[in-house]
């Protein structure tokens, strides 16, 4: 058997086609029902044997990513080592293309990629069910980054059911904002908005978030027009309250012919569904000319989750 000396894994960003948020629980978390969708905007990580665990980050937003044990990729390494005791030390190199704190779960993606890379590097032999369990312990979006595709997430997003849908490719335009939003702050803003609307009274909001059957049948039909109309995000009003400029971005994309628009997760990235690859190209060019965001990217989905792209021996 040849020893593996370096493993490179590619891992996608996620969008939430639906994000339904229940009330704040006693432990501070919110129950969610979400429809995750993996898109072709990838981080890449490489794992190599080393004398001590470490991480180096380059690329988009690298200066805002911790290069120590707080990095989610190293937390994933520690969680995997707990299951594979005695596994050797490892150095992780991350090349970021997924913007940081943008509502695209880039940190979770790197954690998922680290699990896949180290399982291969260490010849750990763990299958996807075991990796999914470890992923759920590392963070709520990590399991989905392993799975990819389109999937319904429940609980904190870690209990996943793949969505059965035709092999339609959707064409997205992502508008990256000049600024970031912290996920806990967006949830806190949602709690405040809901408390104000309910005027302190309980019971005005569903205790249990529910899956949008309209979105699921749109996905089963493979009709991008129907999917565009069914996109929804309970966190959007909260994100807009903290980042009002996003209203202009969303409105511009819709005026320019997007089939649907929404804030991705906790934001501030805005995502637009286009009718075709050509329409996405036009929309991306017009949006970037409209001066309503920092930069624009195109991506298609669904794409598979974290996968080994090379293993050097
Ligand atoms: P969420 O998954 O909560 O929606 P997000 O997609 O908005 O988050 P991330 O890019 O995952 O945002 O970053 C969230 C925070 O995690 C950042 O403040 C960042 O410092 C920290 N972080 C830790 N490790 C990483 C990593 N490998 N890549 C990006 N951010 C990381």
Boltz pocket constraint, residues with backbone or C-beta under 6 A from the ligand:
constraints:
  - pocket:
      binder: B
      contacts: [[A, 64], [A, 65], [A, 66], [A, 70], [A, 71], [A, 72], [A, 73], [A, 94], [A, 98], [A, 99], [A, 100], [A, 101], [A, 102], [A, 103], [A, 104], [A, 105], [A, 106], [A, 107], [A, 108], [A, 110], [A, 111], [A, 141], [A, 181], [A, 183], [A, 265], [A, 266], [A, 267]]
      max_distance: 6.0
